Amino acid sequence: MKNTLFLLIAFGVAAAAQSADFYLKHGDRVVFYGDSITEQRLYTTIVETYVVTRYPGLDATFVHSGWGGDRVSGGGGGQIDLRLKRDVFAYNPTVMTIMLGMNDGNYSPETDAVDRAFFDGFKHIVESVRSTLPDIRITAIQPSPYDDATRAPNFTAGYNDVMVSFGKWITGYAKQANLNVADLNMPVVAMLKKAGELDRAEAQKILPDRVHPSLSGHIIMAESLLKSWNARADVADVTIDVSSGQPVVKSAEHASVTGLSGDGGLRWTELDDALPLPFVEWQGGWGHGPVALVIRASDVGEALNNEPLRITGLKDGVYTLLIDDEVIGNYNNDRLAQGVNLGLLPTPMEKQAGKVWDLTIAHCDIHNDRWRDVQVPLADLNLAETQATMDAMDTLERAVVAKQRETAKPKPHRFSLTPVS
């Protein structure tokens, strides 16, 4: 009986640990598929930047295949079977996300015919993908919202109610079809309502046309997708205690601390396992604009970019924190004991992550130009130069991705904490 109980406990612990693993695996190839909201390449590039910076040793690649106006039946880029063959199957993905629905609802109250077309079309996509790629892992996305939160609905119940209805169907279908599900609707709506309470005019900039989020709204969408993938909240988590008079590293998760010294203030060298997301760059500077409002109106800072530094046991007073001789800020001893989230501050690590973000955007732009300006419009001409041009652009994109991965590698940094005289 004891042995059986031990095995059951061990199995439970192992299962819990396995369930907490990040969804993406080494070598995964991810295709983001959808309509114009995916074509914006914002929630998708945020997710890619997160993966590259939070798991710098994870060799996953990303293709962004959104086309404006698309429905489950296809659209301007061709009928659905053509879209899937050219824009999904050609990349042999191991992971695919599907976000459709905004155009399928016709921006009108829900009807049985609209529902049936969406449900049947979504099933067709999943079944076609699995027929060609049997081992693929699919994340079905509940469609992002139409903004009925900061503005009055256009009709009774509002158009976002149609998106919510589509999302409920997706959840039920996903259980039958064994799909992962990400809700990119309700978390955004909750944030919009809170943002509207804080600053209604600024909140309306989050989805300026009610359909296409600005970068600020895409941050919450990326958070929701990443949460469905069991994304790690912490960048690094370091606690140093000085109560005994001799500084001691009490804990260092996802980081290593060396050279800790208490002479004339605290000094140490820290090498984190990861970089934070570049929240300061996304705000265009600290504390301004809709991104800053979204951070205030949500948990995204702690959920995606938690990088606490705690210094306990300090004497009462105010202290200056420097990293690589750059002043990060002044904090009193109580604030330092509670912890300062470096992930929301303009640190050298955040600036390095900003360069990773720039390279992510660059490789996505190259791919998009190859696809939308060369491959698709010139397909019927059968020019040898077309393939040569695409090959050259693929080579350039691979070089940019290699630079992105190199730039994402964390570096050691010199920390110091000195009392303000």
N, C-alpha and C positions, 0 to 999 in steps of 0.2 A: 504493500500500500504506500509506504514511504517513497519507494522508488518511482511508483506511478505518479504520485503527487509531485515529486521532484521533476519528472519529465514533463508534466503538464505545465508547471511553472516555467521551466526552461523554454518550452515551446512558446508559451505566451510572451516571454521576454523577447525571444528571437523574432516572433511575428511582429511585435510592437516596433522593434528596431527596424525590421524590414519595411514596415509601412511608413516609417519616417524617412526612408531613403528618398533622395531627389529623383524625380521622374525621369529626367534625361540621363542617359548612360554614355560612357566613353564611345566616341565614334558615331553617335547618332546624327542623322541627317533630318532636319526639321523643315517642313514646308508650311508656311502660314497661308491659308486659303480664305478668300472672302471677297467682299465688295469694296466700295470706295473707302470705307472706314479702315479696312486692312491696307488698301492702296496708299493711304496716308503714310504708312510705314513709320508709325510712332509707337503704338503699344508694342508692336513687333520688335522694333529696334531697341526699345527699353528692355524688353525681355532678353533679347540677344546680349545687350550690354551687361545686364545683370549676370547672365550665365558666364560670360567671358571673364568678368571681374570677380565674381564670387567663387567660381570654380575654375581657376586659371589652368588647371591641368586636365580639364574635361574637353576633349577634342570633338566638340559638336559643331556642325555647320548649319547654316540657316539660309533659306530661300524665301523671299517675300512675294507672294503671288496673288495679291489683291487686284481686282479690276472694278473700276467705278461702274455703278449701275447693275452689277450682277445680281441675279436671283438664283434659286436652286436649279433653274433650267439653263443658266448661262446668261449671256448678254453681249455687250459690245466686243468682247474678246472671242466670241464664238459660242456655239451651243455647248452644253455642259460636258458632253463626252469629248469634244475637242479640247476644251479647257483642261480637263483632267489629264488627257493624254500628253498634251504639250507642256502644261504648267505644273503638273504634279508628278506623273509617272516618269517623265524624262529624267527626274532627279533621284529616282529610286529612294524615296524617303523612308526612314524607319519610324518617324513621328509626323503626324499631320494635325493641324488645328483647322476647324471649319467654323467660320462665323458668317452667317447669312441671315436674312430676315427683314432688314430694314426696307428693302425695295419690294420684297414679296408681299408685304401687307398693304401695298398700294396707297399708303398714307390715308386710309379710310377705316371706318369701323369694321370689325371682324365679321367675316361671313363663312359659311360652311365651305363654299367653293374655294375661297382663299386658303383656308386651313388645309383642305385636302391637297391642293396643289403644293403647298409648302411641305406638308408631311411626306407626301409621296416623293417629291423631289429630293428631300433630305435623305430619305431612305435609299434612293437610287444612287446618290453620291457615295454613301457609306458602303453599299453593296458592291458598287463598281470598283471602289478603291481596294476593298478586301479581296475581290476576285483577282485583281492584278497583283496586289501586294499583301499576301495572306498574313504576314507577320507584323504588319504595321500597327502602331499604337495611335489611336485617334482620340483627340480631345474635342468634344462637341461643345461649342460655346453658345450659351444663352445670349441672344443678341444684345448689344449695347443699347442704351436708352435713347428714345426721343425725349427731348427735354420738356416735360410737362410739370417739372418741379419748380423752376424759377419763372415760368410763364404760364398763363392760363391755357388749358387744353383747347384744341380747336373744335372738339365735339365732345359730347358726353362720354365720360370715362377717359377719353384721351387716347392718342395713338400709342403711347408707351404701353397702355394696357394690352394692345395687340402683341407688342414685343414680349411682354411678360407671359402672355398666353402661349406664344411660340416657345418660350423658354421652358414652361412647364411641360409641354409636350416633349421637348428635347430631353428633359430629365427622365421622363418615363421611358422614352425610347432607348435612352442610354443604358438603363438597367437591363432591358431585354437584349441589347446588342453588345453589352460589355464595353461601353465607351467611358472614358474619363469625361467629366463635365466641369466646365468653368462658368460661373455666373458673372458676366460682365455688365449686368443690368442693375440689380438691386444695390450692390455696394456703391455704384456711381450715383444712383438716385439718392441714397442715404447721405452721401457726401454733398450732393447738390442742395439738398434741403438744409443741411447744417451751414453750408457756405452762404446760402440765401439769407439765413438768419444773421450771419455775421456781416455780410456786405452784398446786398442784392444786385447792385449794378455790376460789381466785379464778378459775382457768381454767374451772371449771364454771359460772360466772356469764356466760360469753361466749355460750353457748347454753343458757340456764337450763332450758328444757323439751326440749332436744335437737333441736328443730325450728326455733324462731324465735330468731334471734340478737338479742342486745341490740345497742345502738349500736356497741359495741366490735367485734363480729363483722361488722357491716355495713361497717365501715371497710375491712376486707380484701376483702370482696365488691366494694365500690366500686372499690378499687384494681385488682382483677382485670379488671373491666369497662373501666375507663379505660385500663389497659395494652393491652387488645385494640383500643382506639381510638387507640393511639399518643400517649397523653397525655404532656405535657411534665412532667418531674420537677421542674425548677427554677422557683422563683418569681422569684428574682433571684440573681445570683452576682457578688460584688464583691470585688476584691483591691486593697488599698492598700499600697504599700511605702514605708518610711521609712529604709531603710538608708543612703541618701546624705545624710541630714540634712534633705532637702527632700521632703515627702510627694508621692507620685506615684500616680495611679490606674493600676495595671497592667492591670486589666481590669474591665469593667462590662457583664455580660450581662443583658439584660432590665431594665436600670436605667440611669439617668443620674446622675452625681455632679458637683455644682457647689460652688464656694466652698470648696474644700479648703484648709485652713490648718493649719500646724504650730505656731502660737503658743501656748505654755503647754498643750500637749496637742493632739490631733487634733480638728478640727472640719470638718464638711461637711454639705451638704444633699443628700438622695437622693430621687429619684422613681423608684419601681419601675414596671414595666409591669403588675404583677399584685399581688394580695393572697394571702397564704397561706391554707390552710384553718384553721379555728379549733380546732386540736387541744387547746389549753388549756381552752377552754370545754367541749369534749366530755369532758374529764376531770373537770369540776366543780372545777377548780383544778389546780395543777401537781403531777404525780407520784403521783396516787392512783387506785385503782379499776381495773376491768378494761380501760379504754382505755389506761391507762399500761402494764399488763401486755402488751397487744397490741402496743404500740409497741416494747417490749423484745423481744418474741418474733417480730418480723417486720422487714421492710425498709421498712415503709410510710412512715416519716418521710423517708427519702431518696428513695423512689420517687414520692411524691406531693407532698412539702412541703419540698423541698430549697432552703434559702435561706442559703447560706454567706456569711459575712463573714470575710475573711482580712486580717489586718494583719501584714505581714512586716517584719523588720529592726528590731523594737523592742528596746530594752535589757532585760536581765533584770529582771523585776519583775512586780507585779500591777497590773492596770488596771481601772478602772470604765468600763463602757459605758453611756451614756445615750442615749435617743431621746426627743426633745421634752421633755428634762429629767426623764424617768422613768428610774430606775435599772433596767437590764435584768439586770446581773450583774457579778461580778468575775471576771477571767480572767487567767492568767499569759501571758507572751509566747509560750511554746511553744503553748499552746492557741489563742491568737489566730492564730498562724502556720498552724496546722493548719486552722483555720476553725471558727467557731461557727455552728451551724444556727439561725438566727433563727426558722425556721418552726415550731420546737417550743417557743418561748418566749413569754411574755405581753407582746408588743410592742404599740404602738399599731396596727400593721397587723393583728395577730391580733385585736385587739378590734374593729376595723372589720369584719373578716371575720365575726366573731360576729354582728354586726348584719345582715349579708347572710344568714347562716344562719337567723336568726330570721324574716326576711322570706320566705325560701324556705319555711319551715314554715308561715307564715301563709297564703301564697297557695295552698299545697297543701291546707291545712285548709278554706279557702273552697271550693275546687273539690270536695273530697270531700263537704262538707256539701250542696253544690248537687246533686251526682250521687246520693249515697246517701240523703239525707233529703228531697229534693224531686223530682228527675227520675224516679227509678225507682219509689218507692212510690206516686207520684201519677199515673203515666203513664196509667192507664186511666180517670181521672176527667175528662180533657179540659177542665180548668179554664183559663180565660184567665189567671187570677192565677198559675197555675203557671209559665207561660212568662214572665210579667212578673217574677216572683221570680227565675227563673233568669237573665234578662237583667240584672237589678240585681246579682246576685251575680257575673256575668261582668264587669260594669263595675267592681265593687269589686276583683275579682281582678286585672284589668288595671292598676288603679291601684297595687296592692301590688307587682306585677311591675315597673312603672315605677320605683317607689321602690327596689326591690331593685337594679335596674340602676344607678340613680343612686348608691346607697350603695356599689356595687362598684367605683366609679372610684377608682383609687389617688390618694393625696395626697402632696405632698412632706413630708419629715420631717427634723428637725435631729438629726444624730448628733454625739456627742462621746466621746472616749476620753481619760481622764486617769489618771495614775499614782496609785496609793493611797499616801499618805504614811505 
